[in-house]
């Protein structure tokens, strides 16, 4: 897994609206890139809805939140529509970025799913904190606090 001090690997992925996104789109911003296993599953729904509910707090703190999974664009769009999600979701069907990040996988009934992991990157794209084995409940509040501390430390 990439570690603190390394940079987010280059990527070119589409979001839930089919808009292509690259690292350059997030340059100059604090970024929370959260990896989740599967759209429209209980834990992933809790997490996405929590980030949607706290979106204004993240924006006020100057933090961009982006979800990442191996689901396709259509699945992301349906997930966003079903739960009125406002968080951006990137589709990595090939697993290129997920692999480059070094995110592990877990076998659930014969299907491999990417492990819930969160990366916090500073405005230069350097990873400042990595969270493995994330529990979806309350993770967004921990991130708001931790990123505020990281921002102070880097000022």
Residue frames as a rotation matrix with the C-alpha (Angstrom) as fourth column:
UNK 1
0.589 0.808 0.000 0.00
0.808 -0.589 0.000 0.00
0.000 0.000 -1.000 0.00
UNK 2
-0.025 -0.585 0.811 1.28
0.366 -0.760 -0.537 3.47
0.930 0.283 0.233 -0.74
UNK 3
-0.007 -0.120 -0.993 2.47
0.999 0.038 -0.012 5.18
0.039 -0.992 0.120 2.40
UNK 4
0.860 0.218 -0.461 2.47
0.323 -0.933 0.160 8.62
-0.395 -0.287 -0.873 3.88
UNK 5
0.058 -0.858 -0.510 4.89
-0.211 -0.510 0.834 10.80
-0.976 0.060 -0.211 1.94
UNK 6
-0.741 -0.222 0.634 4.20
0.520 0.408 0.751 9.13
-0.426 0.885 -0.187 -1.40
UNK 7
-0.706 0.502 -0.500 2.03
-0.619 -0.781 0.089 10.74
-0.345 0.372 0.862 -4.07
UNK 8
0.289 0.866 0.408 -1.33
-0.215 0.474 -0.854 9.59
-0.933 0.159 0.323 -5.35
UNK 9
-0.553 -0.525 0.646 -0.54
0.465 0.449 0.763 7.64
-0.691 0.723 -0.004 -8.55
UNK 10
-0.787 0.263 -0.558 -1.57
-0.564 -0.673 0.478 9.25
-0.250 0.691 0.678 -11.85
UNK 11
-0.546 0.661 0.515 -5.06
0.535 0.748 -0.394 8.30
-0.645 0.061 -0.762 -12.97
UNK 12
-0.801 0.472 -0.369 -7.70
-0.596 -0.567 0.569 8.98
0.059 0.675 0.735 -15.60
UNK 13
-0.818 0.575 -0.020 -11.12
0.557 0.782 -0.280 7.72
-0.145 -0.240 -0.960 -14.49
UNK 14
-0.505 0.742 0.441 -14.76
-0.015 -0.519 0.855 8.61
0.863 0.425 0.273 -15.08
UNK 15
-0.920 0.287 0.265 -17.12
-0.318 -0.158 -0.935 9.73
-0.227 -0.945 0.237 -12.36
UNK 16
-0.490 0.803 0.338 -20.81
0.439 0.563 -0.700 8.88
-0.753 -0.194 -0.629 -11.93
UNK 17
0.461 0.659 -0.594 -21.73
-0.183 -0.585 -0.790 11.39
-0.868 0.473 -0.149 -14.65
UNK 18
0.700 -0.263 0.664 -19.24
0.681 0.526 -0.510 9.96
-0.215 0.809 0.547 -17.15
UNK 19
0.895 -0.426 0.131 -16.94
-0.372 -0.877 -0.305 12.97
0.245 0.224 -0.943 -16.75
UNK 20
0.456 -0.813 -0.361 -13.27
0.589 0.581 -0.562 12.06
0.666 0.043 0.744 -17.01
UNK 21
0.940 -0.195 0.280 -11.24
-0.339 -0.634 0.695 13.04
0.042 -0.748 -0.662 -13.96
UNK 22
0.345 -0.899 -0.271 -7.46
0.429 0.408 -0.806 13.07
0.835 0.162 0.526 -13.44
UNK 23
-0.045 -0.479 -0.877 -5.07
0.997 -0.074 -0.011 14.02
-0.059 -0.875 0.481 -10.67
UNK 24
-0.841 -0.367 0.396 -4.94
0.441 -0.891 0.111 17.51
0.312 0.268 0.911 -12.15
UNK 25
-0.013 0.934 0.358 -8.60
0.182 -0.350 0.919 18.05
0.983 0.077 -0.165 -11.28
UNK 26
0.821 0.327 -0.469 -7.74
0.470 0.080 0.879 17.83
0.325 -0.942 -0.088 -7.58
UNK 27
-0.226 -0.974 0.012 -4.40
0.847 -0.202 -0.492 19.67
0.482 -0.101 0.870 -7.63
UNK 28
-0.704 -0.156 0.693 -4.17
-0.079 -0.952 -0.295 22.48
0.706 -0.262 0.658 -5.11
UNK 29
0.267 0.865 0.424 -6.84
-0.733 -0.104 0.672 20.94
0.626 -0.490 0.606 -2.85
UNK 30
-0.664 -0.264 0.700 -6.83
-0.667 0.632 -0.395 18.73
-0.338 -0.729 -0.596 0.20
UNK 31
-0.107 0.576 -0.810 -8.27
-0.769 0.469 0.435 15.42
0.631 0.669 0.393 -1.00
UNK 32
-0.311 0.137 0.940 -10.00
-0.625 0.716 -0.311 12.61
-0.716 -0.685 -0.137 0.85
UNK 33
-0.232 0.171 -0.958 -10.01
-0.832 0.476 0.286 9.63
0.505 0.863 0.032 -1.49
UNK 34
-0.252 0.208 0.945 -12.06
-0.749 0.576 -0.327 6.88
-0.612 -0.791 0.011 0.06
UNK 35
-0.702 -0.042 -0.711 -12.09
-0.521 0.711 0.472 3.37
0.486 0.702 -0.521 -1.37
UNK 36
-0.180 0.707 0.684 -15.20
-0.794 0.306 -0.525 1.31
-0.581 -0.638 0.506 -0.78
UNK 37
-0.677 -0.224 0.701 -16.15
-0.005 0.954 0.300 -2.24
-0.736 0.200 -0.647 -1.82
UNK 38
-0.754 0.486 0.442 -19.47
0.644 0.412 0.645 -1.99
0.131 0.771 -0.624 -3.68
UNK 39
-0.797 0.544 0.262 -22.24
-0.473 -0.833 0.287 0.45
0.374 0.104 0.921 -4.55
UNK 40
0.044 0.997 0.065 -25.60
-0.802 -0.004 0.597 0.01
0.596 -0.079 0.799 -2.81
UNK 41
-0.055 -0.073 -0.996 -24.42
0.486 0.869 -0.091 -2.27
0.872 -0.489 -0.013 -0.03
UNK 42
0.723 0.551 -0.417 -25.11
0.618 -0.247 0.746 -1.48
0.308 -0.797 -0.519 3.63
UNK 43
0.240 -0.703 -0.670 -21.71
0.733 -0.321 0.600 -0.19
-0.636 -0.635 0.438 4.79
UNK 44
-0.700 -0.525 0.484 -20.98
0.711 -0.456 0.535 1.60
-0.060 0.719 0.692 1.53
UNK 45
0.084 0.819 0.567 -24.37
0.606 -0.493 0.624 3.29
0.791 0.292 -0.538 1.64
UNK 46
0.731 0.113 -0.673 -23.76
0.663 -0.354 0.660 4.48
-0.164 -0.928 -0.333 5.21
UNK 47
-0.204 -0.931 -0.302 -20.40
0.727 -0.350 0.590 5.88
-0.656 -0.099 0.749 4.19
UNK 48
-0.673 -0.038 0.739 -21.60
0.664 -0.472 0.580 7.65
0.327 0.881 0.343 1.03
UNK 49
0.396 0.887 0.235 -24.63
0.598 -0.444 0.668 9.11
0.697 -0.124 -0.706 2.79
UNK 50
0.545 -0.281 -0.790 -22.42
0.723 -0.320 0.613 10.32
-0.425 -0.905 0.029 5.66
UNK 51
-0.596 -0.803 0.013 -20.08
0.670 -0.489 0.559 12.10
-0.442 0.343 0.829 3.25
UNK 52
-0.358 0.568 0.742 -23.09
0.613 -0.457 0.645 13.61
0.705 0.685 -0.184 1.48
UNK 53
0.650 0.685 -0.330 -24.55
0.673 -0.315 0.670 14.81
0.355 -0.657 -0.665 4.81
UNK 54
0.486 -0.553 -0.677 -21.25
0.494 -0.465 0.735 16.45
-0.721 -0.692 0.047 5.79
UNK 55
0.204 -0.418 0.885 -20.34
0.964 -0.072 -0.256 17.79
0.171 0.906 0.388 2.35
UNK 56
0.742 0.132 0.657 -20.78
0.146 -0.989 0.034 21.44
0.654 0.071 -0.753 3.40
UNK 57
0.888 -0.453 0.076 -18.45
-0.166 -0.161 0.973 20.94
-0.428 -0.877 -0.218 6.39
UNK 58
0.224 -0.827 0.515 -15.79
0.766 0.476 0.432 19.42
-0.603 0.298 0.740 4.14
UNK 59
0.298 -0.070 0.952 -16.17
0.807 -0.514 -0.290 22.22
0.509 0.855 -0.096 1.60
UNK 60
0.936 0.086 0.340 -15.99
-0.090 -0.878 0.471 24.87
0.339 -0.471 -0.814 4.33
UNK 61
0.658 -0.736 0.159 -12.76
-0.049 0.169 0.984 23.23
-0.752 -0.655 0.075 5.52
UNK 62
0.304 -0.534 -0.789 -11.34
-0.924 -0.368 -0.107 23.27
-0.234 0.761 -0.605 1.98
UNK 63
-0.629 -0.456 0.629 -11.43
-0.368 0.888 0.276 19.49
-0.684 -0.058 -0.727 1.58
UNK 64
-0.043 0.562 -0.826 -12.63
-0.973 0.164 0.163 17.61
0.227 0.811 0.540 -1.50
UNK 65
-0.268 0.056 0.962 -14.10
-0.469 0.864 -0.181 14.14
-0.841 -0.500 -0.205 -0.89
UNK 66
0.005 0.200 -0.980 -14.09
-0.968 0.246 0.045 11.53
0.250 0.948 0.195 -3.66
UNK 67
0.387 0.192 0.902 -15.19
-0.485 0.874 0.023 7.89
-0.784 -0.446 0.432 -3.50
UNK 68
-0.238 -0.535 -0.811 -13.49
-0.962 0.247 0.119 5.14
0.137 0.808 -0.573 -5.51
UNK 69
0.091 0.210 0.973 -14.64
-0.372 0.914 -0.163 1.62
-0.924 -0.347 0.162 -6.31
UNK 70
-0.882 -0.430 0.193 -14.49
-0.042 0.479 0.877 -0.93
-0.469 0.766 -0.440 -9.11
UNK 71
0.050 0.961 0.272 -18.19
0.583 0.193 -0.789 -0.40
-0.811 0.198 -0.551 -9.93
UNK 72
-0.513 -0.216 0.831 -18.94
0.851 -0.251 0.461 1.00
0.109 0.944 0.312 -13.37
UNK 73
-0.988 0.080 0.133 -20.26
-0.076 -0.997 0.033 4.47
0.135 0.022 0.991 -14.17
UNK 74
-0.261 0.962 -0.086 -23.86
-0.259 0.016 0.966 3.25
0.930 0.274 0.245 -14.52
UNK 75
0.107 0.248 -0.963 -23.76
0.780 0.580 0.236 1.57
0.617 -0.776 -0.131 -11.10
UNK 76
-0.765 -0.441 -0.470 -22.35
0.637 -0.630 -0.444 4.76
-0.100 -0.639 0.763 -9.56
UNK 77
-0.834 0.492 0.250 -25.06
-0.313 -0.795 0.520 6.86
0.455 0.355 0.816 -11.21
UNK 78
0.059 0.895 -0.443 -27.83
0.087 0.437 0.895 4.53
0.994 -0.092 -0.052 -9.99
UNK 79
-0.161 -0.232 -0.959 -26.32
0.944 0.247 -0.218 4.54
0.288 -0.941 0.179 -6.47
UNK 80
-0.964 -0.237 -0.122 -26.20
0.260 -0.936 -0.236 8.36
-0.058 -0.259 0.964 -6.45
UNK 81
-0.571 0.811 0.127 -29.75
-0.400 -0.410 0.820 8.65
0.717 0.417 0.558 -7.75
UNK 82
0.029 0.613 -0.789 -31.18
0.448 0.698 0.559 6.09
0.894 -0.370 -0.254 -5.33
UNK 83
0.172 -0.047 -0.984 -29.78
0.985 0.006 0.172 7.83
-0.002 -0.999 0.048 -2.24
UNK 84
0.920 0.186 0.346 -29.49
0.246 -0.959 -0.138 11.44
0.306 0.212 -0.928 -3.50
UNK 85
0.378 -0.872 -0.310 -25.73
0.769 0.109 0.630 11.28
-0.516 -0.476 0.712 -3.06
UNK 86
0.995 -0.079 -0.063 -23.73
-0.100 -0.870 -0.483 14.39
-0.017 0.487 -0.873 -3.83
UNK 87
0.255 -0.953 0.162 -20.27
-0.353 0.064 0.933 12.93
-0.900 -0.295 -0.320 -3.28
UNK 88
0.350 -0.219 -0.911 -18.25
-0.930 0.036 -0.366 12.31
0.113 0.975 -0.191 -6.45
UNK 89
0.491 -0.149 0.858 -17.64
-0.203 0.938 0.280 8.62
-0.847 -0.312 0.431 -7.18
UNK 90
-0.063 -0.607 -0.792 -14.87
-0.984 -0.093 0.150 7.44
-0.165 0.789 -0.592 -9.50
UNK 91
0.884 0.420 0.203 -15.14
-0.352 0.886 -0.302 4.21
-0.307 0.196 0.931 -11.46
UNK 92
-0.165 -0.972 -0.166 -12.04
-0.969 0.128 0.213 1.98
-0.186 0.196 -0.963 -11.63
UNK 93
0.799 0.601 -0.010 -13.46
-0.585 0.774 -0.241 -1.12
-0.138 0.199 0.970 -13.31
UNK 94
0.553 -0.664 -0.503 -9.98
-0.141 0.521 -0.842 -2.26
0.821 0.537 0.194 -14.39
UNK 95
0.916 -0.173 -0.362 -8.62
0.397 0.258 0.881 -1.80
-0.059 -0.950 0.305 -10.85
UNK 96
0.288 -0.866 0.408 -5.65
0.586 -0.178 -0.790 0.17
0.757 0.467 0.457 -12.17
UNK 97
-0.031 -0.272 0.962 -5.68
-0.491 -0.834 -0.251 2.93
0.871 -0.480 -0.107 -9.55
UNK 98
0.818 0.395 0.417 -6.86
-0.554 0.352 0.754 0.59
0.151 -0.849 0.507 -6.80
UNK 99
0.792 -0.593 -0.149 -3.88
0.584 0.805 -0.098 -1.69
0.178 -0.009 0.984 -7.52
UNK 100
0.025 -0.822 0.569 -1.46
0.368 -0.522 -0.770 1.24
0.929 0.229 0.289 -7.78
UNK 101
0.262 0.157 0.952 -2.66
-0.723 -0.621 0.301 2.45
0.639 -0.768 -0.049 -4.38
UNK 102
-0.740 -0.582 -0.339 -1.97
-0.283 0.725 -0.628 -1.03
0.611 -0.369 -0.701 -3.03
UNK 103
-0.125 0.786 0.605 -5.47
-0.990 -0.057 -0.131 -1.52
-0.068 -0.615 0.785 -1.66
UNK 104
-0.937 -0.226 0.267 -6.03
-0.246 0.968 -0.043 -5.13
-0.249 -0.106 -0.963 -0.63
UNK 105
-0.242 0.876 -0.417 -8.97
-0.726 0.121 0.676 -7.31
0.643 0.467 0.607 -1.52
UNK 106
-0.666 0.166 0.727 -11.18
-0.535 0.572 -0.621 -9.60
-0.519 -0.803 -0.292 0.54
UNK 107
-0.841 0.369 -0.395 -13.08
-0.086 0.630 0.772 -12.63
0.534 0.683 -0.498 -0.73
UNK 108
-0.523 0.780 0.345 -16.79
-0.627 -0.077 -0.775 -12.53
-0.578 -0.621 0.529 0.09
UNK 109
0.313 0.732 0.605 -18.47
-0.157 0.668 -0.727 -15.70
-0.937 0.133 0.324 -1.12
UNK 110
0.121 -0.358 0.926 -16.14
0.812 0.572 0.115 -16.20
-0.571 0.738 0.360 -4.06
UNK 111
0.645 0.071 0.761 -16.12
0.569 -0.709 -0.417 -12.54
0.510 0.702 -0.497 -5.16
UNK 112
-0.328 -0.833 -0.446 -13.17
0.945 -0.292 -0.149 -10.27
-0.007 -0.470 0.883 -4.45
UNK 113
0.783 0.525 0.333 -13.95
0.496 -0.851 0.173 -6.78
0.374 0.029 -0.927 -3.18
UNK 114
-0.207 -0.854 0.477 -11.50
0.263 -0.519 -0.813 -3.95
0.942 -0.043 0.332 -2.58
UNK 115
-0.168 0.054 -0.984 -10.96
0.975 0.156 -0.158 -3.21
0.145 -0.986 -0.079 1.11
UNK 116
0.820 0.510 0.259 -12.39
0.437 -0.851 0.292 -0.06
0.369 -0.127 -0.921 2.64
UNK 117
-0.119 -0.931 -0.345 -9.39
0.964 -0.191 0.183 2.31
-0.236 -0.311 0.921 2.81
UNK 118
0.918 0.392 0.061 -9.06
0.396 -0.896 -0.202 6.10
-0.025 0.209 -0.978 2.92
UNK 119
-0.186 -0.971 0.150 -6.19
0.980 -0.193 -0.037 8.27
0.065 0.141 0.988 1.70
UNK 120
0.822 0.305 -0.482 -5.75
0.357 -0.934 0.018 11.92
-0.444 -0.187 -0.876 2.64
UNK 121
-0.031 -0.827 0.562 -3.59
0.995 -0.081 -0.064 13.91
0.098 0.557 0.825 0.23
UNK 122
-0.079 -0.094 -0.992 -2.37
0.409 -0.911 0.054 17.47
-0.909 -0.402 0.110 0.56
UNK 123
0.671 0.466 -0.577 -2.66
-0.238 -0.602 -0.762 20.07
-0.702 0.649 -0.293 -2.23
UNK 124
-0.142 -0.788 -0.599 0.51
-0.947 -0.069 0.315 18.74
-0.289 0.612 -0.736 -3.89
UNK 125
0.508 0.430 -0.746 -0.97
-0.661 0.750 -0.017 15.22
0.553 0.502 0.665 -4.08
UNK 126
-0.604 -0.772 -0.198 1.26
-0.380 0.497 -0.780 13.84
0.701 -0.396 -0.593 -1.34
UNK 127
0.334 0.713 -0.616 -0.41
0.244 0.566 0.787 11.29
0.911 -0.413 0.015 0.92
UNK 128
-0.345 -0.401 0.849 -0.47
-0.635 -0.566 -0.526 12.58
0.691 -0.720 -0.059 4.49
UNK 129
-0.473 0.234 0.849 -2.55
-0.722 0.449 -0.526 9.87
-0.505 -0.862 -0.044 6.15
UNK 130
-0.507 0.319 -0.801 -3.80
-0.460 0.686 0.564 6.37
0.729 0.654 -0.201 5.29
UNK 131
-0.234 0.535 0.812 -6.67
-0.879 0.241 -0.412 4.61
-0.416 -0.810 0.414 7.05
UNK 132
-0.718 0.005 -0.696 -7.01
-0.379 0.836 0.397 0.84
0.583 0.549 -0.598 6.58
UNK 133
-0.675 0.490 -0.553 -9.91
0.648 0.751 -0.125 -1.31
0.354 -0.442 -0.824 7.71
UNK 134
-0.906 0.309 0.290 -12.20
-0.355 -0.927 -0.121 1.70
0.231 -0.212 0.949 7.86
UNK 135
-0.526 0.836 -0.155 -15.51
0.791 0.414 -0.450 1.40
-0.313 -0.360 -0.879 9.67
UNK 136
-0.441 0.317 0.840 -18.10
0.631 -0.556 0.541 3.53
0.639 0.768 0.045 7.86
UNK 137
0.629 0.755 -0.186 -19.92
0.653 -0.383 0.653 4.88
0.422 -0.533 -0.734 10.92
UNK 138
0.890 -0.158 -0.428 -18.42
0.206 -0.698 0.686 8.21
-0.407 -0.699 -0.588 11.98
UNK 139
0.089 -0.927 0.364 -15.37
0.936 0.203 0.289 8.02
-0.341 0.315 0.886 9.71
UNK 140
0.230 0.047 0.972 -16.26
0.676 -0.727 -0.124 11.37
0.701 0.685 -0.199 8.13
UNK 141
0.962 0.149 0.230 -16.08
-0.056 -0.715 0.697 13.16
0.269 -0.683 -0.679 11.50
UNK 142
0.560 -0.828 0.002 -12.68
0.454 0.309 0.835 11.64
-0.692 -0.467 0.550 12.25
UNK 143
0.003 -0.557 0.830 -11.47
0.998 -0.056 -0.041 12.83
0.069 0.828 0.556 8.84
UNK 144
0.642 0.284 0.712 -12.66
0.311 -0.946 0.096 16.40
0.700 0.160 -0.696 9.40
UNK 145
0.954 -0.296 0.048 -10.73
-0.147 -0.322 0.935 16.54
-0.261 -0.899 -0.351 12.67
UNK 146
0.366 -0.868 0.337 -7.61
0.590 0.496 0.637 14.80
-0.720 -0.034 0.693 11.37
UNK 147
0.148 -0.304 0.941 -7.36
0.933 -0.273 -0.235 16.85
0.329 0.913 0.244 8.17
UNK 148
0.888 0.158 0.431 -7.75
0.023 -0.953 0.302 20.06
0.459 -0.259 -0.850 10.16
UNK 149
0.753 -0.655 0.064 -4.75
-0.047 0.043 0.998 18.96
-0.657 -0.754 0.002 12.26
UNK 150
0.148 -0.695 0.703 -2.76
0.884 0.411 0.220 18.01
-0.442 0.590 0.676 9.15
UNK 151
0.505 0.113 0.855 -3.51
0.632 -0.723 -0.278 21.40
0.587 0.681 -0.437 7.63
UNK 152
0.976 -0.155 0.154 -2.30
-0.218 -0.709 0.671 23.18
0.005 -0.688 -0.726 10.78
UNK 153
0.517 -0.814 0.266 0.88
0.249 0.440 0.863 21.10
-0.819 -0.380 0.430 10.87
UNK 154
0.041 -0.499 0.866 1.67
0.980 0.187 0.061 21.89
-0.192 0.846 0.497 7.24
UNK 155
0.852 0.381 0.358 1.02
0.454 -0.879 -0.147 25.63
0.258 0.288 -0.922 7.55
